[in-house]
Amino acid sequence: MKKKNLLLMSLVALSALASCTGKNNGGDAKTIEIYAWEAGLGKVFLEDIVAAFNASQSEYKAVLETNTNSTTIYRTLDLGTSNNYDLYFTILNSRQYNKDFEPMNDLLNETLPGDKVTLKEKFYPGYVSSWEEPDGTIRNLGFGNTFLGIIYQRSLVSEDQLPRTTNELESLVAELQGQGTYPWLFFNQMGPDNGYWDYITETWAAQYNGLDYMKNNLMQLKDIDGNSPSKEVFKAKDGRYEALKVMESILTDKTTHPQCTNQNFTTVQDLYLDGQAAMTVNGSWLLNENHSQADVAMMKTPVISSIVKTLENTSMDDNTLSQIVAAVDEGKDSSSLCSAKDFARIKEARNIFYNNSSQMYVFIPKYSNAVEGSKEFLRFYYSDKGAAIYENDLHLPSNVRLTDPTLYHGENDSNWSKTLFTLANDANYYMRPMYCAKPFTEHGINDLANVVTAQAMIVSNAADRKNADQIWDGLEAKVDENWEDWIE
C-alpha cells in the first residue's frame, strides 16, 4: 500500500510540475514545447536558434524551457500522454522510454534546403550508427559535438613534447614531475566515469582492439560464436586491461595534484585552468563551462604502446611506432616502417576520439500533438542556419558539418577552438551504442563494471592503493557476483 501511495504522490507531483512550470500548449499543434538540459554548453546557443526559427517562419512557434537537472527533465516522461513537452534535448538514465519516441528515419533521409547530402550524411561519422536500434529504427538524434581527451597547458607542455604513444606520455609525466610540476589534476567524480578517466580508457581500449570489437563484441557482450550476453567477454583481458596498465604507469599519489580528491568539478576545473597542473582529462566544453580564456589545448590521444601486440610486427619498438604515428599525422597513407595492414591499424588508433554526444539525446514523444512542428524545428536546427548559430555562439564544431563553411566566423578563434575544429575533422569517433547488452543499458554499468580506477591508483596510503591487476581482479569479482541480476 505504501509503495502505491508513494507512486501516486510522485505522479501527482509530476503533474503539478508539468502544469505549473511547463508551458501547457493547450492542444495547439503549432506550438512546440522544448525542454532542454542546460549543462556545459549552456543555453544561449539554443535560445538563439529558437529565436531564429521563430523569425524564419510564421506557421510554428517554439517555446524553450531549460533545467540544469536532467533527472527533473526526463522524469516528465513518466507522465505519458499527460506530458506537455513536445521536443527534448537532454540525457537519459536508460532506454526505458524509447518505445514512446517518434522514429526519425524519415528526417535523416531528407536533404535539407541548401544541402547536397542527406541529414544522415551531414552528421559526422559515427553518430547515426550509435543511435540505431537492432531493426534499424532511429528514435534519437543528438544536440552537440562533445569529445573527450587529454588537455594540456600550452605554457607547460610544448608542441614538440606532445606524446604520440603512451610510453612517451609516461616519459612526459616523469619529466614534468622532475621539474616540480604536477602532471595531472582532475576531479574525484562520484559515479562510473572516474573523473572522466573512463572515457580515456575506453579510447585506449578501442585503439587496442579496434572500433568493431568495441561496438559489436564488448558493448554487446557477444563472443566469437555470436552468443550474447557473454560473461566471458565482460571478463576478457582485452584493451581495457591494457589501458589500466597505462594508467598505472602515469597516475600515482606523486604525479597528481592534491585536489584530485575534490568532488567539486567546478573548483577543480578552475584550479586546473589557473595553471596548477600540466594536464587534465576533460571535454571540449571545458572553457565554455568555466567561462575561461585559459591557454590550453586538447592533444590527440596518444596511441597505446601495447598495440604492437596486435600487429603483424609484434616486435615493433616504441620509437618505430612513434614514427609511424607521425606519418599518420602528416597525412601519409603508408610507411616503409610497417606493412599496409599495420599502418591501417595504427592510423585508425591514432584518430580515435571518445565522443559522448550520442548520449545527449534529441527526441519527440509519439503522443506529442506537435510532432510535425518538432520535426520542422529540427530541420532548422540541423540546417546550415541552425548549425552556424551553434558554432558562432560556442566556437565549437557542431555535430553536423556546414555545407557552406563560410557561415562560421572563426577568424579570431583562440588556439583552443582552432584545435577542436581540426580534431573534429580528423577524428574517428568512438561512441557507446545506445543499444548495448543489458548490464550497460539497463543497470548503468560501464565497460569496467563501475569499479574505481583512477582514484584507487592515487590514494596516499600505500596499503589502500591499487594497481591495474588488483583493479581487474575487482572487476572480475563484481561481474561474477552480479551477473545473474544484470542479465535477468
N, C-alpha and C positions, 0 to 999 in steps of 0.2 A: 504494500500500500504506500509506504513511504517513497519508494522509487517512482511510482506512478505520480504521486503528488509533486515530487521534485521535477519530473519531466514536464508536467503540466505547468508548473511555475516557470520553468525555463522557456517554454513556448510562449507563455503569456508575456514574459519579459521581452522576448524577441519580437513579438507582435507589437509591443509598446515601442520598442526601439525603431521598428520599421515605420510605425505610424507617426512617431514624434520627430525622429531625426531624419528619416528617409523622406525624400521629396515625392510623395504619392502622386503618380501621374493620372490617377483617376480614370484609368482605362483609355487614355489618349495614346493611340498608336504612333503619333507623330512626335511624342516627347521621349527622348532616350535618357533614361536614368542610369548614370555611370557611377560605379562605386570603385574607388582606386586606392591601392596601398601606397602610402607616402613613405618611402624608405630612402636609401642612399641617393637615388636620382632626384629626390624632391618631387614637387608637384607643378612647378612653374611651366615646364615644357608641356604638360598635359593641359593645363589651363589655357595656354596659348593655342594649342591645337584645337581645343573645344571652341574657343572664340573664333578662330579662323574658319572652322567648319560651319559654325552658325552664320558667319558672314558670307560664306560662299554660296549658300542656297537658302530658300525660304520654306521648303517643304517640311523639314525636320528641325527640332530644337534639342540640342544635347545639354544636359544639366549634370555637372560634376560634383561629386562628394568624395572627400578623401578621409583616410583614417590611418594613423601610424600603427594601429594594432591590427595585424592581419587576421587574428582569431575573431575579432569583432566582425570583420568583413565576411569571412566565409561561413560564420555561424548563421548568417541571414539565410543561407541556402537551406537550413533546416525548416524554414517556413514553407517551402514548396510553393504552391500556386498563390499563397498569401504574400509572397515576397514582392516588393515594389521595384527591385532593381532589374534593369534590362541587360546591362553590359558590365563585366567585371575586369579589372586589371589588378591582379593580386597573386599571392602564393596560396597553395592549398596544403592541408595536412595529409591528404590521401586522395585516392581517385574515387572515393565512395560516391561522389555526386555526379560523376562523369556521364552516367546514363541519362541525366536530365539536361545535358548541354546540346545545343544545336550543332549539327555537323557543319564543318567549314570547307569541305572539299570543293563545293561549287565556287566559293570565293577564291580559293587557292588556284583554281584552274582558269580564272579570269585574267585578262590582260587589262590592267588599269589604264585610263586615259593618259596618253603621252608615253607609255611604256612600250617596249619592244618584246618583252618576255612576260610570261605569266607571273602572278604574285608568288607562286611556289618557287619559280626560278629566281625571283628577285631577292628572296631571303638568302643570307649567307649559307654556305653548305653546312649540313649537319642539323639545321634547325628542324625542318619539316619531318624528317625521318624519326626524330626523337619524340614527336607527338603522336606518331601513328599507332593506332590500335591494331591488334592481330588481323582484323579483317580489312584493314586499310582505311577505316574511318578516322577522320581527324576532327576533334571537337575543341581543341585548344590551339591558340596561337600565342605569340609572345610579345611583350611590350618594350623590351630593352635588349642591349647587346653588352652584357657584363661578363668579362672574362677575368680569371684569377691567375696570379703568378707571383714571382719574386720581385719585389720593388726595392730599389736601391737609391741611396743618396748620391747624387752626382758629384758632390763635393768630397765624398769619402771613397767612392769606387769609380775609378776612371774607365773610359771606354775600352782601353787595352787590357784592363783587368777582368773584364766580363768573362765568366767561365762558360765554356762550350760543353763541358762534360761535368758530371757530378764529382769526379776526382779533382777537377780543377776548382769546383766550388769548395770542396774540403780544404784545398790549399789556400784559397782566398780567405776562408774563415780563420784559418791559423794565422795568416798574415795580418789580418785586421786585429785579431786578439793580441798578437805580438806588438802591435802599435799602441795598445791600450784603448782600442775602440771596441765597444760592444758590437759583435757581428749582427745579433738578432734582437728585435723587440716585437712581440706580438701579444695579443691579449688571451687571457685564460677563459676562453668561451665555454659557457655551460652548454653541453649538448655534443652531438656526434661529429661536429666539424673540426674539433681540436684547434680552435683559434685559426681556422681556415687551412690548417696544415693538411687536412684530409683531401682537399682539392689538389694540393701539390702531389701527395702520394698517389692519388688516382691518375694524375698526369704521368708520373713516372711509371706506374703500373701499365698504363696504356702504351707508353713508349716501349716498354719491355715486351709486352705480349701482343701488341697491335690493337688497333681500334676494333677490328672484327671480333676478336676474342672478348674484349671488354663488353661490347654491346650484345653479342649473341651467345656467349657462353657464361661469363661471370655474372652479369646482371640478370640473365635468365636462369642462372644456376643449372645450365644444360651441359651434360657431358658429351663426349665424342660420339656416343651412340644415340644421342637425342633425348636421353632421359632427363626429365625435369619435374620437380626440383631435386637437385643432387647435393647432398650434404658433403660429398667428397669434393665437389667443385668449390664449395664455400671454404673448405679447409685446405685446398691445394696450395702449396707453397709456390705461388706464381709471382708476378711482378709486384704484388702488394708486399710480399716479404722482402723482395729486393729493395723496394722503396723504404721500408723500415730500417734496413741496414744503412741506407744513405742517411736517413735522419739521425741514426745513432752516431754517425761519423761527424756530424756538424752541430748537433744540439746537446749541450751539457749545461750544468749549472754555471760554468765559467764563460761559455760563449753567448749567454743570453742575459739581457738586462733584468735587474731585479723586479721590474714592474711587469714581467711576463706572468706573474701570479695575479695580476689585477684583472677582475672580471668586467670592469667598465671599459667597453671597447672605445668609447669616445675619448676618454682620458688617455688610454694607451696610444691611440692613433695620433692624438695631439702631441704627446711626448715624442713619438717617432718623427712626426713631421717637423718638430723643433730641432731635429738633428741628433737625438740622443743614442741612436744606433745606426748602423750602416744599412741593414736590410730588414725587411718585414715580408710577410705573406698577406696579400690583400687583393682587392678587386679594382677594376677600372673606375669605380665610383668614388674612390677614396678622397680625392681632392674636392670633389663636389660635395660629398657628405660632410667634410670638415671645413668647408669654405676656406681652403688653403691655397697659397701660391707657392708652396714648397718646391724646391728644385729637385724633383725625384723623377725616376723613370722606371718602367717595367721591362725587365730583361726577358729574352726568350728563355723558357725553362731549359736549363742545361740537360743534355741528353744523359740518361742513366748509363754510367760506365759499364755496368754489368750486361748491357745489351749485347756485348760481344759474345756472350754465352749462347745467344740465339742466332748468331750469324753463321754463314758458311765458313768464314775465317774466325774460328773460336779462339785463336791465339793472338788476335789483333791487340797491340798495346794501346794505351790511352792516348799517347801522342798522335798516333796514326788516326785513331777515332776522331780526335780533335781537329786534325787537318781535313778530314772528310766533312765534318760538320761545317768547317769554314768554307769549303767548296759549296755546300748546300746554301749557306748564307750569301754566297756570291752569285747565286742563281744558276750554278752549273748543273748539268743533267747526268754527269758521270764523274768518276775519278779513277786515275790509274792505280790508286792505292787499294782498290777493292773491286769485287765483282759487281755486275749490274744489279743483281738481287740484293746484295748487302747495301749498295748505295740507296736503293729504293727503300729499304727498311730504315736506314739512318735518316733519310730525307723525311719520311713520314714522322719519325720520332721527333725530329728537330722542330717540326712545325705544329706539334700538338699543343693546344691550349685547352685548359678546362674552361668551359663556358656554362654558367648556371642560368642563362636566360631561358632555357626550356622549362625552368621551374618557376618562371614569372609569367603566370597564365593570363591569357585573354580569352574569355568565353561568354556565351549568351545562353541563359536558361531557356529551354524549349518553350516553357509556359509564358515567357515574356510576350506582352502584347505589342512590342516594338522590335521584333526580330528583324524585319526588313530595314527599319531605321537604323538599328545597331550595325547591320552589315554595311549600310551606306556610310556610317561613321568610320568603320574600319577601312573601307575603300579609300576614304580621305586620309586616315591615319597612315596607311602604308603607301600612299601616293608620294610622288616627289615633294608635293607641297607640305604634307604632314611630316615626312622624314626630314625635310630640310629644316623645319621648325625645331624638331628634336635635336638635330645636330648643331644648329646655330645657337640654341639655348644652352646646351650642355657641353658643346665642343667635344663630343664623344661620338663614335660611329653608331649609327642606327643599326637595327638588325635586318634592314633591307638596304640594298645598295642603290644609290641615286642613279637614275637614268641620265640625269643632267648634273654632273659633278660640280658645275659652276654655281649651283644654287647654295652650296656650302661656302661660307666666307671664313676661311681659315688662314688668311694671310698673316695675321698676327698671333697665331696659335703659339702656346707655350710648347716647350720640348715634350712635356707630358702628353699633350693632345696629339702632337705630330707622331710620337712614338706609337700611341694607341691606334691611330688610323693605319699606320704601316703594319702593325701586328694584325689588325683585323683583316687586312687584305691578304696577308701571308698565311694566316692561321689555318690549321686543320682542326676544327673544333671537336672536342670530345664533350658530349652531353649525356647525362644519365637518361636513358629512355624512360618515358612515362610508364610504359608497360613492361615492368620487370617482374621477377619472381616475388611471391607473396612476402617473404621477410622484409624486402626493401619497400614495397609499396603499401603494405597494409599494417606493418609493425614499426615503421620508421627506422629500420636498421640500415646502417651504411655498409659499405663493402668490407669494413674491418670489424663488423659486428658491434659497432659503437664502443669498442674498447678505447681507453685513454692512451694516446700515443705521445704527442709532443710533451705534454705536461708531466707524463710519467718519466720522461728522459731527463728533465731538468730539475728534479727535486733536489734540494740542497743536502738532505740527509741521505748519505750513500746507501744505507740499509733499505730505504724505501724506493730508491731509484731503480728503473727497469731498462734493460737493453732490448734489442729487437727480438731476440729469441724468447725472452720472458713475456713480452707483449704478444708474440704469436702464440705462445702456449695459452695465454689468457683468452685469445680469440678462439682457439680450438675448444677449450673447456666451455666457453659460453655457447658456442654452436651446439656442442653435444648436449648441454643442459636444456637449451630452449628449442631445439629443432622441432620436436613434435608440436609444441604450441605455435611456432611460427608457420607451420605448413598446414595446420588443422583447417 
